[in-house]
Amino acid sequence: MECNECKKRPATLHFTQIINGQKTEIQVCELCAKKKGYMNNSEESYSLHDLLTGLFNFSSSQIDLQNDDLFAQIEELECSKCKMTFNDFQRIGKFGCANCYDAFKVKLDSIFRRVHSGNTKHHGKIPKRKGGKLHTKKELELYRIELQQLIEQEEFEQAAIVRDKIRKLEHKKEDGRS
């Protein structure tokens, strides 16, 4: 959609005004919005990139460090393959290569926790038609966790039922009928 004012640039801002019950919609580019007074020139724009890279920035108080030397070592992290520094990663918001995950591992857990609501392990999705073995494997893993909890709670009758489910799934898996 093009700007209603200059008819040259694409409209990036959409304003809706309601005055005395009359609704007026205006689509303008950023330049025209500043000229017409819809935006204050002193306002700094905040891009999506700024938002995402803001997630990667955290203070040293968020890391439990024993001394300043360790903090200096962490601040100077650099990937051995692509030579990207952690500061570059924070600024750009992308890794330079697959090795960067290992190189910056010390700092990444806290970032992943914030970005993924506390989760640091990615489980992914499994396709229904093609993921038979993966579904069975995941189901076995969940049953084993449940079995361990039942044993700890000394609910042995329930644990025996879950144990039988595990055995049934393992036999199904061995037969290749998953």
Secondary structure, DSSP 8 states (H G I E B T S, - for coil): -B-TTTSSSB--EEEEEEETTEEEEEEE-HHHHHHHTSS-TT-----HHHHHHHHH---GGGS--S-HHHHHHHHT-B-TTT--BHHHHHHH-S-SSTTHHHHTHHHHHHHHHHHTTT--S------TTT-HHHHHHHHHHHHHHHHHHHHHTT-HHHHHHHHHHHHHHHHHHHHT--
